[in-house]
């Protein structure tokens, strides 16, 4: 395979030769080794190699970009010429820019090559463990992959970053079946540096597999009430998308973010602290360089309920006059609380344990509604039974303010570390 | 796209093999409140092979489309299949054969526009919205073009080449009401290159005006009253209902996994008014939004009748599931990128029209909702589906009332479809979204308006 840095430098020079005032080139070589399991048996072994070359040019305050997956000089020359034509078509904007000079750096995480035998034996062991422990469980799809990427980011301000990353990723989709009764499917996943631990002990997998077998027989909720909801870490993973989006370029530039002008203000309960830690040791599937060419740092987004930073890119920063974020979000870590999960359940008079939210995208003002999947009714401090045909609705902005408890226990997904979060004031409706 | 003669490599096949060269070409342009935030083109191409051996599959892909790459992926995919077969030893027999040859190109015959013309088109739409509706807090105009070009040969003797373009203009309008943002977004476009779908920005002004009026009503909107309600689902919702509620449940891999549709062939699962079909490429002589003539396993694509007059008739199949159920493959195996393996995917899933007028449906409801625009949706093995609603109105005493805020509707498909009492004669197709199932892929959805009982989220 062609030399990574040489290809990146060739791309950068091609852009400058084609007339770019400012230019950047990002080259990524990726190889993936993936084992697929369907219905509890291995079905597919997949090996893919790919190249991505992203070229960006700015000329006369006009910006264009293209990406190709060919690394020969002829393809890059053509792409560079195309980018200048694309840039010439753009509307001019003084906010278009590239990252300024930083010390060159090389970042490395994870292994260099997959341990295919251990991938196979780890997954095989999981299949046997599931058959023994949860005989009614249907492992609809299980995927383990090792993805290795090598990336080089260069720009005309002499930014020069190389990233080498290898990570194992696992995803699982499953349901449970007993004669003609079937549970809702559920899913989870995690990333790993190595395969030393049993897969069943990683992330929330064992908890969710056990719950799935309990959910073959469910009961619809009757009527409607406003109560507490305990959001599981898997569900929280999905819900953090709302915060992330509301703090990012699009809503901030358009001025429609619900968190506009809220920097330094209390936007969540003082119990709630949210970090983005893409370069910490505790996150194995993070990232090192932003898409606009800055070396990444960890950040605290919300500290004791106070908004500490937006997630603005260089462009977003220049459009809004606010600080550029030191990362692109993700790799979320929520600080643990001081409540044991069991005590959290005991504190609920009437509510639900929300394990999966299947709903429409939240509105820009934070309103949400959706189906409480794989979830349980909690009454008088006890988990009563799994529910179906039940919906939850509320407002995400209010929900963050109405946090009543955060669990001591957390789930480590490799790409995030999250606790159970108890909130009040959620409308729960059944048939 | 570089056209390698794939036939030259068939002699290297040692087992059942598919060899596919593919290029996906994407154009993305966006204006957010007048700022040209996106202006890019990309092309992703390569070659892949998938090999079957005694029930185990091997797959390999390479971004180069060359003789060396073709040989390398065939060899690597074969080795992967042999490795897995040596471990698993399933001993399963051969897959069904149905050799077919096909050439389908939906490219425009008009001269192609350059990036400048496309950017100018989007900017003119943005300027128009800014000028005409100064009270809006923000607007987003986006243009997304996707060409999928595939060439396939299989060891069965199938050959196909297809080029299927899709173009979508998305317009999102935002208004601030009492300090709270309210948004209403709509996609326009469908099958075809930009040049065949859009001539002048002015052609969209009427639709934008309608969109603006809906947004103003939505800004005064109320929360839906949560619970089980009688609703009229407009045509676009019937399409996503067909896709999410029934479609996913009747994909044969989901059925084998134990979905609620398992073992229900021949049973009444819906009102006799409901007929649901996953069309391969044409309906009533018209090309569907995502035409598939030959799928990515080299099977001739045929319509899959799922429900006929309320009776469950069949499932959607690839070769492997067809063998499992001892039926013919339907041509539902589709892959998104060159580096993706084919999965059982829907193509153009639709509920067929009936005879009831939309106004009669609304007039027949004392207390319910008229739901018009969907957003995202999700299916389940239990057939309990949901999808988001971004535009709807109350129905009070047979008349439309206030708009409602964004909400979500849900139901158990095989129960909910039995509550269908009216179906309109019109038929509307959409294909702006992507369906996610390991890979994303464009799908077509269609349907008329239907009256039914459904759970609605709210306060």
Interface residues (C-beta under 8 A of the other chain):
Chain A: X38 X39 X41 X42 X43 X44 X45 X46 X47 X48 X49 X50 X51 X63 X64 X65 X66 X67 X68 X69 X70 X82 X85 X86 X87 X88 X89 X90 X91 X93 X95 X120 X138 X140 X141 X143 X175 X177 X180 X182 X183 X184 X185 X224 X249 X250 X251 X253 X254 X255 X256 X257 X258 X315 X319 X358 X359 X360 X361 X363 X364 X365 X367 X369 X370 X371 X373 X388 X389 X391 X392 X393 X427 X429 X431
Chain B: X31 X32 X33 X34 X35 X36 X37 X39 X40 X41 X42 X43 X44 X45 X46 X48 X56 X57 X58 X59 X60 X61 X62 X63 X64 X76 X77 X80 X81 X83 X84 X87 X88 X90 X114 X115 X116 X118 X119 X120 X123 X137 X138 X140 X174 X176 X180 X181 X182 X183 X223 X226 X227 X228 X253 X254 X256 X257 X258 X259 X260 X262 X263 X339 X341 X375 X376 X378 X380 X381 X382 X384 X386 X387 X388 X389 X390 X405 X406 X407 X408 X410 X411 X412 X438 X455 X457 X458 X459
